[in-house]
Amino acid sequence: MTTTSDAPIRKKLIEVSIPLEDINAASAHEKSVPRKGHPATMHLWWAPRPLAAARAVLFAQLVDDPSSNPNLSECQQKAERERLHDIIRRLVKWESINNETLLREAHAEIVKSAGGRPPTILDPFAGGGTIPLEAQRLGLSTHGSDLNPVPALKTKALIEFPPTFAGQSPVFPGAAEAKLGEWPRATGLAEDVRRYGAWVRDSARERIGHLYPDAQIINDKTKRSEPTTTIAWIWARTLTCPNPACEHRDAARALLAPQHKEGEADVPRTHRR
């Protein structure tokens, strides 16, 4: 609720009602959309909050419920509340995350409820940065922090770097000339990330690629051997099966006997799975 010494208490929309079914459906759908470009793919973090839910809750927390306006009749309040619900229904859709017209409409409602002075959003336990990111999407000034440096770095990359380089062309040699016209939002930064990432990958492959030869796997559908890219090696000690007819080499695994007789010692044994 919003109140000052000279103003009455004003209920927020979230205190009265929000379209929960639409928010839940959009949050569930978010998991099934193509993950390319989704902030969650930058680095997996514990208990990631759905972007749709965070966006809806922020909006509903900052916008006044129509019942706060004494000049509206009950029917008018219901109609106005439904209009705000409709904004939330459109906001939570995955396809609306870059809808500038809709985001400006939502921001205007927040500014109107805040008396022309929208608040700054602070998330002292930002984690993966969902709340600061969505607050920024709604046009609000936002700050976030976290004791763990991993999510702090992720949040910094989500809400600090893109605005800093917004509207700028890429600096990778030849990238800016490859496209005619402007580089809106953070598209220039994204192009640099793609090109420099490819350069690092190709440089690494040139230097140490011979240490990672393609592996052969059996395709479950075709039952044929196919080459696949090797991205890591797992080192392990191996032991040869003592059976002369087997001579199979497998990863060694030490088994601790639950009880020992005097003079006995644990010995590594090999297991085939």
Helices and strands as residue ranges (DSSP letters): E 2-4, E 7-10, H 13-16, H 20-30, G 39-41, H 51-62, G 66-68, H 74-91, G 94-96, H 100-113, E 121-123, H 130-137, E 142-144, H 149-159, H 161-164, G 176-178, H 187-208, G 209-211, E 215-218, E 225-228, E 238-240, E 249-254, E 268-270
